[in-house]
Amino acid sequence: MLLEPGLPMAADLDLREAGLDSLTLIEVLIAIETAYEIEFPDALLTGETFRTPSTLWTAISTVRDVPTGQAAS
């Protein structure tokens, strides 16, 4: 489990220190892509993207703002 239920998640929380391992990262990625109906481009599948909730939200926002058929960088 990444965080215990009810615990606050600060924008700068280090997700690795909070328990985000490679398996959990894939689960989070799939959940986000499903919930937001997006697909992360390979360029955003980096440790930096999943470093904090803030960096993750920036990546989600970037992908959501890219017109259909164009790749996000």
Secondary structure, DSSP 8 states (H G I E B T S, - for coil): --S-TT----TT--TTTTT--HHHHHHHHHHHHHHHT----GGG-STTTTSSHHHHHHHHHHHHHS-TT----
